[in-house]
Amino acid sequence: MQVILNKLNTILNYIKENNPSRYIDINEVSEFSGVSISTIRRNVKANKLKASDTTGKLLFKVSDVENWLNG
C-alpha cells in the first residue's frame, strides 16, 4: 500500500511541475500511474477518463489524468 501511495505522490509532483494542458500518451499514463493500459482503456470507454483520439491514438491532458487519479 505504501508503495502505491509513494508512486501516486511521485505522479502528482510530476504533474504539478509540468504544464497541466500538456498531452501525454497512454504509455506515459500507465507508467506514471502504475495502472495497466487495459484498465486505462476501460476507464476511457466508461467515460471516467477523458481522452482525445483525433490523431489516431489516445492522448490525455495531464490535468485530466490528475483528476482521474484523485477520484
C-alpha positions as CSV (number, residue, x, y, z in Angstrom):
1,M,0.0,0.0,0.0
2,Q,2.8,2.4,0.9
3,V,4.5,1.7,-2.5
4,I,1.3,2.8,-4.3
5,L,1.0,5.9,-2.2
6,N,4.6,6.8,-2.9
7,K,4.1,6.2,-6.6
8,L,0.9,8.4,-6.6
9,N,2.8,11.2,-4.8
10,T,5.6,11.0,-7.4
11,I,3.0,11.2,-10.2
12,L,1.2,14.2,-8.6
13,N,4.5,16.0,-8.1
14,Y,5.4,15.4,-11.7
15,I,2.0,16.6,-12.9
16,K,2.2,19.7,-10.8
17,E,5.7,20.6,-12.0
18,N,4.6,20.2,-15.7
19,N,2.1,22.1,-17.8
20,P,-1.4,20.7,-17.0
21,S,-2.5,21.4,-20.5
22,R,0.2,19.2,-22.0
23,Y,-0.9,15.9,-23.6
24,I,0.6,12.5,-22.8
25,D,0.0,9.2,-24.5
26,I,-1.4,6.0,-22.9
27,N,2.0,4.6,-22.2
28,E,3.0,7.6,-20.2
29,V,-0.3,7.5,-18.2
30,S,0.4,3.8,-17.5
31,E,4.0,4.4,-16.5
32,F,3.2,7.3,-14.1
33,S,0.1,5.8,-12.6
34,G,1.1,2.2,-12.4
35,V,-2.3,1.3,-14.0
36,S,-2.4,-1.1,-16.8
37,I,-3.1,0.1,-20.3
38,S,-6.3,-2.1,-20.5
39,T,-7.6,-0.5,-17.3
40,I,-6.9,2.9,-18.7
41,R,-8.8,2.0,-21.9
42,R,-11.7,0.6,-19.8
43,N,-11.9,3.9,-17.9
44,V,-11.9,5.9,-21.2
45,K,-14.7,3.7,-22.6
46,A,-16.7,4.2,-19.4
47,N,-16.2,8.0,-19.6
48,K,-14.3,8.0,-16.3
49,L,-11.1,9.4,-18.0
50,K,-11.2,11.9,-20.8
51,A,-9.0,11.2,-23.9
52,S,-8.6,12.7,-27.3
53,D,-8.3,10.3,-30.3
54,T,-8.3,12.8,-33.1
55,T,-4.7,12.0,-34.0
56,G,-5.5,8.3,-34.2
57,K,-4.1,7.4,-30.8
58,L,-5.3,8.2,-27.3
59,L,-3.9,11.4,-25.8
60,F,-4.6,12.6,-22.3
61,K,-4.4,16.0,-20.8
62,V,-2.2,15.9,-17.7
63,S,-4.9,17.8,-15.8
64,D,-7.5,15.1,-16.7
65,V,-5.2,12.3,-15.6
66,E,-4.6,14.1,-12.3
67,N,-8.4,14.5,-11.8
68,W,-8.9,10.8,-12.6
69,L,-6.2,9.7,-10.1
70,N,-7.7,11.9,-7.4
71,G,-11.1,10.3,-7.9
